[in-house]
Amino acid sequence: NKVKGVRAALCTSAMHAELSRKHNDANVLALGARLTNYDEIESIVNIWLKTDFEGGRHLDRINKIEINE
């Protein structure tokens, strides 16, 4: 996450994907093909794409990251 505006998340499960979007407003998804089977990758991508950022208390963290960029 050294590029301004990028909040990347390495997701190895559907739960990681959901929380990366809800809590961190991740806008780049990273996947590991060696350790994650195709069906799980498909699930991760689908959940990541349909999950929205919750905002609220999580927005404070995002704002701190953006200020330091």
Biopython code that builds the backbone (N, CA, C, O; Angstrom):
import numpy as np
from Bio.PDB.StructureBuilder import StructureBuilder

atoms = [
    (1, "ASN", "N", (0.816, -1.189, 0.000)),
    (1, "ASN", "CA", (0.000, 0.000, 0.000)),
    (1, "ASN", "C", (0.859, 1.252, 0.000)),
    (1, "ASN", "O", (0.604, 2.186, 0.761)),
    (2, "LYS", "N", (1.859, 1.273, -0.838)),
    (2, "LYS", "CA", (2.755, 2.422, -0.924)),
    (2, "LYS", "C", (2.348, 3.391, -2.022)),
    (2, "LYS", "O", (2.982, 4.430, -2.207)),
    (3, "VAL", "N", (1.299, 3.054, -2.741)),
    (3, "VAL", "CA", (0.830, 3.917, -3.821)),
    (3, "VAL", "C", (-0.363, 4.712, -3.300)),
    (3, "VAL", "O", (-1.307, 4.145, -2.749)),
    (4, "LYS", "N", (-0.311, 6.017, -3.477)),
    (4, "LYS", "CA", (-1.364, 6.891, -2.971)),
    (4, "LYS", "C", (-2.735, 6.435, -3.466)),
    (4, "LYS", "O", (-2.932, 6.207, -4.659)),
    (5, "GLY", "N", (-3.667, 6.307, -2.542)),
    (5, "GLY", "CA", (-5.033, 5.935, -2.879)),
    (5, "GLY", "C", (-5.289, 4.447, -2.981)),
    (5, "GLY", "O", (-6.436, 4.031, -3.147)),
    (6, "VAL", "N", (-4.244, 3.630, -2.886)),
    (6, "VAL", "CA", (-4.414, 2.186, -2.994)),
    (6, "VAL", "C", (-4.498, 1.582, -1.592)),
    (6, "VAL", "O", (-3.649, 1.825, -0.734)),
    (7, "ARG", "N", (-5.545, 0.790, -1.391)),
    (7, "ARG", "CA", (-5.713, 0.038, -0.152)),
    (7, "ARG", "C", (-5.888, -1.428, -0.562)),
    (7, "ARG", "O", (-7.007, -1.905, -0.751)),
    (8, "ALA", "N", (-4.772, -2.120, -0.692)),
    (8, "ALA", "CA", (-4.775, -3.500, -1.176)),
    (8, "ALA", "C", (-4.998, -4.469, -0.021)),
    (8, "ALA", "O", (-4.604, -4.207, 1.116)),
    (9, "ALA", "N", (-5.636, -5.594, -0.336)),
    (9, "ALA", "CA", (-5.878, -6.629, 0.666)),
    (9, "ALA", "C", (-5.558, -7.995, 0.071)),
    (9, "ALA", "O", (-6.069, -8.361, -0.988)),
    (10, "LEU", "N", (-4.707, -8.741, 0.766)),
    (10, "LEU", "CA", (-4.448, -10.126, 0.402)),
    (10, "LEU", "C", (-5.528, -10.955, 1.080)),
    (10, "LEU", "O", (-5.575, -11.033, 2.307)),
    (11, "CYS", "N", (-6.382, -11.564, 0.299)),
    (11, "CYS", "CA", (-7.512, -12.311, 0.842)),
    (11, "CYS", "C", (-7.346, -13.800, 0.556)),
    (11, "CYS", "O", (-7.217, -14.218, -0.595)),
    (12, "THR", "N", (-7.351, -14.579, 1.614)),
    (12, "THR", "CA", (-7.213, -16.029, 1.480)),
    (12, "THR", "C", (-8.497, -16.755, 1.826)),
    (12, "THR", "O", (-8.552, -17.984, 1.779)),
    (13, "SER", "N", (-9.535, -15.998, 2.174)),
    (13, "SER", "CA", (-10.836, -16.594, 2.475)),
    (13, "SER", "C", (-11.932, -15.586, 2.165)),
    (13, "SER", "O", (-11.675, -14.395, 1.992)),
    (14, "ALA", "N", (-13.151, -16.087, 2.100)),
    (14, "ALA", "CA", (-14.298, -15.211, 1.871)),
    (14, "ALA", "C", (-14.450, -14.209, 3.008)),
    (14, "ALA", "O", (-14.839, -13.064, 2.777)),
    (15, "MET", "N", (-14.149, -14.628, 4.224)),
    (15, "MET", "CA", (-14.235, -13.730, 5.381)),
    (15, "MET", "C", (-13.229, -12.585, 5.258)),
    (15, "MET", "O", (-13.561, -11.435, 5.545)),
    (16, "HIS", "N", (-12.002, -12.893, 4.833)),
    (16, "HIS", "CA", (-11.011, -11.832, 4.602)),
    (16, "HIS", "C", (-11.529, -10.837, 3.575)),
    (16, "HIS", "O", (-11.401, -9.625, 3.751)),
    (17, "ALA", "N", (-12.115, -11.355, 2.503)),
    (17, "ALA", "CA", (-12.622, -10.488, 1.438)),
    (17, "ALA", "C", (-13.709, -9.568, 1.961)),
    (17, "ALA", "O", (-13.689, -8.366, 1.696)),
    (18, "GLU", "N", (-14.643, -10.116, 2.693)),
    (18, "GLU", "CA", (-15.751, -9.317, 3.229)),
    (18, "GLU", "C", (-15.250, -8.238, 4.186)),
    (18, "GLU", "O", (-15.647, -7.077, 4.083)),
    (19, "LEU", "N", (-14.383, -8.622, 5.111)),
    (19, "LEU", "CA", (-13.905, -7.658, 6.102)),
    (19, "LEU", "C", (-12.971, -6.616, 5.499)),
    (19, "LEU", "O", (-12.933, -5.476, 5.965)),
    (20, "SER", "N", (-12.215, -6.995, 4.466)),
    (20, "SER", "CA", (-11.322, -6.016, 3.834)),
    (20, "SER", "C", (-12.113, -4.887, 3.191)),
    (20, "SER", "O", (-11.664, -3.741, 3.164)),
    (21, "ARG", "N", (-13.285, -5.215, 2.677)),
    (21, "ARG", "CA", (-14.151, -4.193, 2.066)),
    (21, "ARG", "C", (-14.929, -3.432, 3.136)),
    (21, "ARG", "O", (-14.980, -2.202, 3.106)),
    (22, "LYS", "N", (-15.536, -4.152, 4.082)),
    (22, "LYS", "CA", (-16.363, -3.516, 5.111)),
    (22, "LYS", "C", (-15.568, -2.590, 6.019)),
    (22, "LYS", "O", (-16.012, -1.484, 6.326)),
    (23, "HIS", "N", (-14.395, -3.040, 6.448)),
    (23, "HIS", "CA", (-13.647, -2.314, 7.468)),
    (23, "HIS", "C", (-12.514, -1.464, 6.938)),
    (23, "HIS", "O", (-12.189, -0.439, 7.538)),
    (24, "ASN", "N", (-11.896, -1.857, 5.824)),
    (24, "ASN", "CA", (-10.723, -1.136, 5.320)),
    (24, "ASN", "C", (-10.964, -0.461, 3.984)),
    (24, "ASN", "O", (-10.071, 0.209, 3.466)),
    (25, "ASP", "N", (-12.139, -0.618, 3.420)),
    (25, "ASP", "CA", (-12.480, -0.034, 2.125)),
    (25, "ASP", "C", (-11.408, -0.375, 1.083)),
    (25, "ASP", "O", (-11.004, 0.473, 0.287)),
    (26, "ALA", "N", (-10.957, -1.640, 1.107)),
    (26, "ALA", "CA", (-9.934, -2.084, 0.155)),
    (26, "ALA", "C", (-10.415, -1.862, -1.270)),
    (26, "ALA", "O", (-11.573, -2.128, -1.594)),
    (27, "ASN", "N", (-9.517, -1.373, -2.117)),
    (27, "ASN", "CA", (-9.879, -1.136, -3.514)),
    (27, "ASN", "C", (-9.005, -1.927, -4.483)),
    (27, "ASN", "O", (-9.121, -1.770, -5.699)),
    (28, "VAL", "N", (-8.131, -2.775, -3.945)),
    (28, "VAL", "CA", (-7.327, -3.698, -4.755)),
    (28, "VAL", "C", (-7.349, -5.052, -4.049)),
    (28, "VAL", "O", (-7.079, -5.142, -2.852)),
    (29, "LEU", "N", (-7.670, -6.086, -4.793)),
    (29, "LEU", "CA", (-7.737, -7.443, -4.257)),
    (29, "LEU", "C", (-6.522, -8.228, -4.721)),
    (29, "LEU", "O", (-6.233, -8.283, -5.916)),
    (30, "ALA", "N", (-5.811, -8.835, -3.779)),
    (30, "ALA", "CA", (-4.664, -9.694, -4.100)),
    (30, "ALA", "C", (-5.017, -11.127, -3.706)),
    (30, "ALA", "O", (-5.576, -11.371, -2.637)),
    (31, "LEU", "N", (-4.684, -12.065, -4.585)),
    (31, "LEU", "CA", (-4.992, -13.475, -4.363)),
    (31, "LEU", "C", (-3.741, -14.312, -4.560)),
    (31, "LEU", "O", (-2.884, -13.986, -5.382)),
    (32, "GLY", "N", (-3.646, -15.392, -3.800)),
    (32, "GLY", "CA", (-2.532, -16.320, -3.948)),
    (32, "GLY", "C", (-3.016, -17.606, -4.591)),
    (32, "GLY", "O", (-3.732, -18.378, -3.954)),
    (33, "ALA", "N", (-2.647, -17.850, -5.822)),
    (33, "ALA", "CA", (-3.150, -19.003, -6.567)),
    (33, "ALA", "C", (-2.599, -20.329, -6.056)),
    (33, "ALA", "O", (-3.271, -21.354, -6.168)),
    (34, "ARG", "N", (-1.411, -20.329, -5.507)),
    (34, "ARG", "CA", (-0.827, -21.589, -5.035)),
    (34, "ARG", "C", (-1.544, -22.140, -3.808)),
    (34, "ARG", "O", (-1.669, -23.354, -3.650)),
    (35, "LEU", "N", (-2.013, -21.249, -2.942)),
    (35, "LEU", "CA", (-2.588, -21.690, -1.677)),
    (35, "LEU", "C", (-4.109, -21.631, -1.632)),
    (35, "LEU", "O", (-4.713, -22.013, -0.630)),
    (36, "THR", "N", (-4.724, -21.163, -2.690)),
    (36, "THR", "CA", (-6.173, -21.009, -2.701)),
    (36, "THR", "C", (-6.727, -21.702, -3.943)),
    (36, "THR", "O", (-6.305, -21.418, -5.064)),
    (37, "ASN", "N", (-7.676, -22.614, -3.734)),
    (37, "ASN", "CA", (-8.222, -23.333, -4.891)),
    (37, "ASN", "C", (-9.180, -22.435, -5.679)),
    (37, "ASN", "O", (-9.631, -21.397, -5.193)),
    (38, "TYR", "N", (-9.475, -22.863, -6.905)),
    (38, "TYR", "CA", (-10.264, -22.042, -7.824)),
    (38, "TYR", "C", (-11.640, -21.695, -7.264)),
    (38, "TYR", "O", (-12.079, -20.550, -7.374)),
    (39, "ASP", "N", (-12.320, -22.661, -6.670)),
    (39, "ASP", "CA", (-13.661, -22.408, -6.134)),
    (39, "ASP", "C", (-13.631, -21.353, -5.033)),
    (39, "ASP", "O", (-14.517, -20.501, -4.963)),
    (40, "GLU", "N", (-12.625, -21.407, -4.184)),
    (40, "GLU", "CA", (-12.496, -20.415, -3.117)),
    (40, "GLU", "C", (-12.168, -19.044, -3.699)),
    (40, "GLU", "O", (-12.688, -18.032, -3.229)),
    (41, "ILE", "N", (-11.316, -19.002, -4.711)),
    (41, "ILE", "CA", (-10.994, -17.729, -5.371)),
    (41, "ILE", "C", (-12.252, -17.113, -5.980)),
    (41, "ILE", "O", (-12.477, -15.909, -5.861)),
    (42, "GLU", "N", (-13.057, -17.928, -6.622)),
    (42, "GLU", "CA", (-14.305, -17.436, -7.205)),
    (42, "GLU", "C", (-15.217, -16.845, -6.127)),
    (42, "GLU", "O", (-15.815, -15.787, -6.325)),
    (43, "SER", "N", (-15.318, -17.521, -5.007)),
    (43, "SER", "CA", (-16.132, -17.031, -3.889)),
    (43, "SER", "C", (-15.573, -15.728, -3.329)),
    (43, "SER", "O", (-16.324, -14.790, -3.059)),
    (44, "ILE", "N", (-14.261, -15.672, -3.156)),
    (44, "ILE", "CA", (-13.597, -14.473, -2.639)),
    (44, "ILE", "C", (-13.881, -13.279, -3.551)),
    (44, "ILE", "O", (-14.257, -12.209, -3.071)),
    (45, "VAL", "N", (-13.705, -13.452, -4.844)),
    (45, "VAL", "CA", (-13.918, -12.357, -5.797)),
    (45, "VAL", "C", (-15.365, -11.890, -5.775)),
    (45, "VAL", "O", (-15.625, -10.687, -5.745)),
    (46, "ASN", "N", (-16.301, -12.813, -5.788)),
    (46, "ASN", "CA", (-17.715, -12.445, -5.774)),
    (46, "ASN", "C", (-18.093, -11.675, -4.511)),
    (46, "ASN", "O", (-18.785, -10.660, -4.587)),
    (47, "ILE", "N", (-17.655, -12.139, -3.381)),
    (47, "ILE", "CA", (-17.960, -11.454, -2.118)),
    (47, "ILE", "C", (-17.280, -10.098, -2.075)),
    (47, "ILE", "O", (-17.884, -9.113, -1.651)),
    (48, "TRP", "N", (-16.033, -10.038, -2.508)),
    (48, "TRP", "CA", (-15.287, -8.776, -2.479)),
    (48, "TRP", "C", (-15.976, -7.721, -3.342)),
    (48, "TRP", "O", (-16.064, -6.556, -2.954)),
    (49, "LEU", "N", (-16.459, -8.129, -4.502)),
    (49, "LEU", "CA", (-17.106, -7.183, -5.414)),
    (49, "LEU", "C", (-18.467, -6.703, -4.918)),
    (49, "LEU", "O", (-18.858, -5.571, -5.204)),
    (50, "LYS", "N", (-19.184, -7.527, -4.190)),
    (50, "LYS", "CA", (-20.532, -7.132, -3.772)),
    (50, "LYS", "C", (-20.597, -6.494, -2.383)),
    (50, "LYS", "O", (-21.655, -6.010, -1.981)),
    (51, "THR", "N", (-19.489, -6.484, -1.648)),
    (51, "THR", "CA", (-19.489, -5.939, -0.293)),
    (51, "THR", "C", (-19.144, -4.457, -0.310)),
    (51, "THR", "O", (-18.197, -4.034, -0.973)),
    (52, "ASP", "N", (-19.921, -3.680, 0.425)),
    (52, "ASP", "CA", (-19.710, -2.236, 0.520)),
    (52, "ASP", "C", (-18.981, -1.878, 1.812)),
    (52, "ASP", "O", (-19.006, -2.634, 2.784)),
    (53, "PHE", "N", (-18.342, -0.732, 1.808)),
    (53, "PHE", "CA", (-17.667, -0.183, 2.974)),
    (53, "PHE", "C", (-18.707, 0.250, 3.997)),
    (53, "PHE", "O", (-19.694, 0.894, 3.641)),
    (54, "GLU", "N", (-18.496, -0.095, 5.264)),
    (54, "GLU", "CA", (-19.437, 0.259, 6.320)),
    (54, "GLU", "C", (-19.317, 1.710, 6.774)),
    (54, "GLU", "O", (-20.282, 2.295, 7.266)),
    (55, "GLY", "N", (-18.133, 2.285, 6.608)),
    (55, "GLY", "CA", (-17.933, 3.652, 7.085)),
    (55, "GLY", "C", (-17.906, 3.688, 8.603)),
    (55, "GLY", "O", (-17.310, 2.816, 9.236)),
    (56, "GLY", "N", (-18.553, 4.700, 9.196)),
    (56, "GLY", "CA", (-18.609, 4.806, 10.656)),
    (56, "GLY", "C", (-17.238, 4.878, 11.275)),
    (56, "GLY", "O", (-16.386, 5.649, 10.835)),
    (57, "ARG", "N", (-17.022, 4.062, 12.315)),
    (57, "ARG", "CA", (-15.752, 4.093, 13.046)),
    (57, "ARG", "C", (-14.571, 3.703, 12.161)),
    (57, "ARG", "O", (-13.433, 4.081, 12.442)),
    (58, "HIS", "N", (-14.835, 2.952, 11.101)),
    (58, "HIS", "CA", (-13.761, 2.524, 10.201)),
    (58, "HIS", "C", (-13.264, 3.676, 9.330)),
    (58, "HIS", "O", (-12.122, 3.661, 8.871)),
    (59, "LEU", "N", (-14.106, 4.658, 9.107)),
    (59, "LEU", "CA", (-13.730, 5.805, 8.281)),
    (59, "LEU", "C", (-12.577, 6.593, 8.902)),
    (59, "LEU", "O", (-11.751, 7.154, 8.183)),
    (60, "ASP", "N", (-12.519, 6.638, 10.234)),
    (60, "ASP", "CA", (-11.418, 7.334, 10.911)),
    (60, "ASP", "C", (-10.070, 6.744, 10.516)),
    (60, "ASP", "O", (-9.114, 7.483, 10.280)),
    (61, "ARG", "N", (-9.987, 5.416, 10.442)),
    (61, "ARG", "CA", (-8.733, 4.746, 10.067)),
    (61, "ARG", "C", (-8.359, 5.070, 8.619)),
    (61, "ARG", "O", (-7.196, 5.339, 8.317)),
    (62, "ILE", "N", (-9.336, 5.043, 7.744)),
    (62, "ILE", "CA", (-9.080, 5.354, 6.336)),
    (62, "ILE", "C", (-8.584, 6.786, 6.193)),
    (62, "ILE", "O", (-7.650, 7.052, 5.437)),
    (63, "ASN", "N", (-9.207, 7.699, 6.912)),
    (63, "ASN", "CA", (-8.786, 9.101, 6.857)),
    (63, "ASN", "C", (-7.362, 9.281, 7.365)),
    (63, "ASN", "O", (-6.619, 10.087, 6.804)),
    (64, "LYS", "N", (-6.958, 8.562, 8.403)),
    (64, "LYS", "CA", (-5.591, 8.639, 8.914)),
    (64, "LYS", "C", (-4.596, 8.151, 7.859)),
    (64, "LYS", "O", (-3.529, 8.741, 7.686)),
    (65, "ILE", "N", (-4.941, 7.093, 7.170)),
    (65, "ILE", "CA", (-4.062, 6.556, 6.123)),
    (65, "ILE", "C", (-3.907, 7.578, 5.011)),
    (65, "ILE", "O", (-2.794, 7.833, 4.551)),
    (66, "GLU", "N", (-5.011, 8.162, 4.580)),
    (66, "GLU", "CA", (-4.971, 9.114, 3.469)),
    (66, "GLU", "C", (-4.236, 10.385, 3.824)),
    (66, "GLU", "O", (-3.586, 10.975, 2.960)),
    (67, "ILE", "N", (-4.315, 10.825, 5.060)),
    (67, "ILE", "CA", (-3.614, 12.036, 5.491)),
    (67, "ILE", "C", (-2.105, 11.829, 5.425)),
    (67, "ILE", "O", (-1.363, 12.755, 5.099)),
    (68, "ASN", "N", (-1.652, 10.622, 5.734)),
    (68, "ASN", "CA", (-0.214, 10.327, 5.756)),
    (68, "ASN", "C", (0.346, 10.012, 4.368)),
    (68, "ASN", "O", (1.550, 9.789, 4.233)),
    (69, "GLU", "N", (-0.482, 9.991, 3.352)),
    (69, "GLU", "CA", (0.016, 9.648, 2.012)),
    (69, "GLU", "C", (0.704, 10.791, 1.376)),
    (69, "GLU", "O", (1.183, 10.673, 0.248)),
]
sb = StructureBuilder()
sb.init_structure("model")
sb.init_model(0)
sb.init_chain("A")
sb.init_seg("    ")
for serial, (resi, resn, name, xyz) in enumerate(atoms, 1):
    if name == "N":
        sb.init_residue(resn, " ", resi, " ")
    sb.init_atom(name, np.array(xyz, "f"), 0.0, 1.0, " ", f" {name:<3s}", serial, name[0])
structure = sb.get_structure()
